[in-house]
Amino acid sequence: MAEEKKLSTATLKKVFNRHYQLLGCFNYERQMSTGFAWTMMPALRNLYGDDPDKMQEAVKRHLEFFNCATTVSPFIIGITCAMEEQYANSAEGEYDPASITSVKTALMGPLAGIGDSFFWGTFRVIGAGIAAPLAIAANVLGPILYLVINVIPSEIVRRLGFKIGYEGGSKFLDRIQADGTLQKMTEAARIMGLVVIGAMIPSMVTIALTATASINGAEIVVQDIFDQICPQILPLGLVFACYALLKKRVSGTVILFVLLALGIVMTAFGLV
């Protein structure tokens, strides 16, 4: 029987310390994905260092889209470490690694709202509002009060969140995996993601053709023809086209520049 793989205390400390660099390589395509993968590297080496294929699979898994408030992110990182540990010790086909991504996706939205509201929009503003006038007056209480109001609470939440995420998350995940809740959560996260993306298409993607066509002397707006076939069919088609390009591994940045150029050309010719 293979020896059970367990993340050491030293490895967990390295993971936690690396989380401070989550925003060190931010990009508009996958947000904090590079920082998240960098944060997880000590744990991944500990668990999959002897299996290059699984190591590559794990790195790719954590290079997927991730965006969350940094103060509460250690909770997600702790749970992710616990799930990777479970996956590394599971038999072939017994554990679906897609559930790791699903749990991250399900948690990052709600926690981002909490983290941004409390630490970015409340404690930071109050701390700066009180500390700035004191600092301008050369009062040493300025930076001290900022630390007490904003930095120290943030640090406490980070450390407790990571500890609870890893230790409590492991027990919690064992329980929900045994009763089938984890599988349901994974499927629910996928469905919710598709619903959200579907709702975003008509609300955030806009194509309004201004071109007209003359049919039997009558001027017909081309946009009206498409609307009669199916409302918002053009935004839907554009999204599907972009998705097809992404599936073919075309960079999202390249697609963005192509759309920008297409918009300029269509505007210049009076099509939109």
Beta strands, then each sheet from edge to edge (+ up, - down):
strand 1: 212-215
strand 2: 218-221
sheet 1: 1+ 2-
end
